[in-house]
Amino acid sequence: MSLPLDDLEERIALTRPGDTVRGLSFAAVLRLVHQRLGRDASERLRAPLMQRSPVDFFSYPAVDFLRLLAFASEALEPQYGTRDVALRACGEAIVGTFLESTVGQTLLRLTSGGGDPKRLYSNAPTSYSTAVSYGQREYQALGDKRVRLCFKGDLLPVQVHEGILGGALTALHREGSVRGTERGLGDSEFLIEWT
């Protein structure tokens, strides 16, 4: 059987002991699988990784999240047409679940003053550091309606971040685009533009 992500083993090799992801991300992906494929499919993906449903603000091993993403994207591929689109859908589910939470609602109120995506994206490095224990992110404004985020030491596929970052635009009811470029395994850059 081929690996669901071509580079899953390489991504796992990048992890260090203690690298974690908040349960909210696990829950979001499992909920997406449940919505699209049913409860049994969601349970089959969860069972090898954890005994019970994840708790949103508990931390879980990043290796387990990489495995969950790999197998969820494989299971969802027929629903979305391609693995890349399925991974973006996982990212959209993550940001959607976060923004539905009390913390996410507060962040939206504090940073989106007038629906300005730039304010929300300027907080992305801090938001990511509360969601995962690894990697560094830098924000750079490129104009009124254009920003760049650079990720170093990150474990997730570019498509997942495209879904997360694009989902933030959707939450603000803005049209735009997110283009991710992987500079090397674990290092990527995202150009975000909106109208």
C-alpha positions in Angstrom: 0.0 0.0 0.0 1.4 3.4 -0.9 1.6 6.2 1.7 -1.3 8.6 1.6 1.1 11.5 1.5 4.1 10.9 -0.7 6.4 12.6 1.9 4.7 11.3 5.1 7.8 9.5 6.3 10.0 12.5 5.6 7.6 14.8 7.5 7.6 12.4 10.4 11.4 12.4 10.4 11.3 16.2 10.8 9.4 15.9 14.1 11.1 16.1 17.4 10.0 14.6 20.7 7.5 17.0 22.2 6.2 18.4 18.9 2.4 18.8 19.5 -0.8 19.9 17.8 -3.9 21.0 19.7 -6.9 18.7 19.8 -9.0 21.2 18.0 -7.2 20.4 14.7 -7.7 16.7 15.2 -11.4 17.2 16.0 -11.9 19.4 12.9 -10.4 16.8 10.6 -12.4 14.0 12.2 -15.6 16.1 12.0 -15.0 16.7 8.3 -14.5 13.0 7.7 -17.7 12.3 9.7 -19.7 14.8 7.7 -18.5 13.6 4.4 -18.0 9.8 5.0 -20.0 9.0 8.1 -19.3 8.1 11.7 -17.7 4.7 11.0 -15.0 6.3 8.7 -14.2 8.9 11.3 -13.9 6.3 14.1 -11.6 4.1 11.9 -9.3 7.1 11.5 -9.4 8.1 15.2 -9.1 4.6 16.8 -5.4 3.9 16.0 -4.3 7.3 17.2 -6.3 8.0 20.4 -8.6 6.1 22.7 -11.3 8.8 22.8 -12.3 11.9 21.0 -9.7 14.7 21.2 -10.2 17.6 23.6 -9.8 20.9 21.8 -7.1 22.6 23.9 -5.2 19.5 24.9 -2.0 18.8 23.1 -1.4 15.6 21.1 1.7 14.3 19.2 2.3 16.0 15.9 3.3 12.6 14.4 -0.3 11.4 15.1 -1.7 14.5 13.4 0.5 13.9 10.3 -0.8 10.4 10.1 -4.4 11.6 10.6 -4.0 14.1 7.8 -2.5 11.5 5.5 -5.2 9.0 5.9 -8.0 11.5 6.1 -6.9 13.0 2.8 -6.7 9.6 1.2 -10.3 8.8 2.4 -11.6 12.2 1.3 -9.9 12.2 -2.1 -12.9 10.7 -3.9 -15.2 13.3 -2.4 -12.9 16.2 -3.5 -11.4 14.9 -6.7 -7.7 15.2 -5.7 -5.6 14.8 -2.7 -4.5 18.5 -2.8 -8.1 19.6 -2.6 -8.9 17.2 0.2 -5.9 18.6 2.2 -7.1 22.2 1.6 -10.6 21.1 2.9 -8.9 19.7 6.0 -7.2 23.2 6.5 -10.6 25.0 6.0 -12.2 22.7 8.5 -9.4 23.5 11.0 -9.8 27.3 10.7 -13.6 27.0 10.6 -13.6 25.0 13.9 -11.1 27.4 15.5 -13.2 30.5 14.5 -16.3 28.9 15.9 -14.7 28.5 19.3 -14.8 31.2 22.0 -11.1 31.9 21.5 -11.6 32.2 17.7 -14.6 34.5 18.1 -12.6 36.7 20.4 -9.7 36.8 18.0 -12.0 37.7 15.1 -13.5 40.6 17.1 -10.2 41.9 18.2 -8.3 41.7 15.0 -10.7 42.0 12.2 -11.7 45.6 12.8 -13.8 46.5 9.8 -13.1 43.1 8.2 -9.5 44.0 7.4 -7.6 40.7 6.6 -4.3 42.4 7.2 -5.0 42.7 10.9 -6.1 39.1 11.1 -3.0 37.8 9.2 -0.6 40.0 11.3 -1.7 37.8 14.2 -1.1 34.5 12.4 2.4 33.9 13.9 0.9 34.1 17.4 -2.2 32.1 16.5 -0.2 29.3 15.0 2.1 29.2 18.0 -0.9 28.5 20.2 -2.1 25.7 17.9 1.3 23.9 17.4 4.5 23.7 19.4 6.9 23.6 16.5 8.1 26.0 13.7 8.3 29.7 13.3 6.1 32.0 11.2 6.8 35.6 10.0 4.3 38.1 8.7 5.2 40.8 6.1 2.8 43.4 4.7 3.2 43.9 1.0 0.6 46.6 0.5 -3.0 47.4 1.4 -4.4 44.1 0.2 -1.4 41.8 0.1 0.7 40.0 2.7 3.3 37.3 2.9 3.6 34.6 5.6 6.9 32.6 5.8 6.9 29.3 7.7 10.1 27.7 8.8 10.3 24.3 10.5 6.7 23.5 9.8 5.5 20.0 9.5 2.2 20.3 7.5 1.7 20.1 3.8 1.4 23.5 2.0 -2.2 22.6 0.9 -3.4 22.4 4.6 -2.0 25.9 5.2 -3.6 27.2 2.0 -6.9 25.9 3.3 -6.4 27.5 6.8 -5.3 30.9 5.4 -8.0 30.9 2.7 -10.6 29.9 5.2 -9.7 33.1 7.2 -10.6 35.2 4.1 -13.9 33.3 3.8 -14.7 34.0 7.5 -14.1 37.7 6.8 -16.4 37.5 3.7 -13.6 38.6 1.4 -12.7 37.4 -2.0 -9.0 36.6 -2.6 -6.3 34.0 -3.2 -3.7 32.2 -1.2 -0.7 30.8 -3.1 1.7 28.6 -1.2 5.2 27.7 -2.3 7.2 25.0 -0.6 10.8 26.1 -0.5 12.0 22.8 1.0 10.4 20.3 3.3 9.3 22.2 6.3 9.8 25.7 4.8 7.1 27.4 2.8 5.9 30.8 1.9 2.3 32.1 1.3 1.2 35.1 -0.7 -2.2 36.2 0.3 -4.2 38.8 -1.7 -7.7 40.0 -1.5 -10.1 42.6 -3.0 
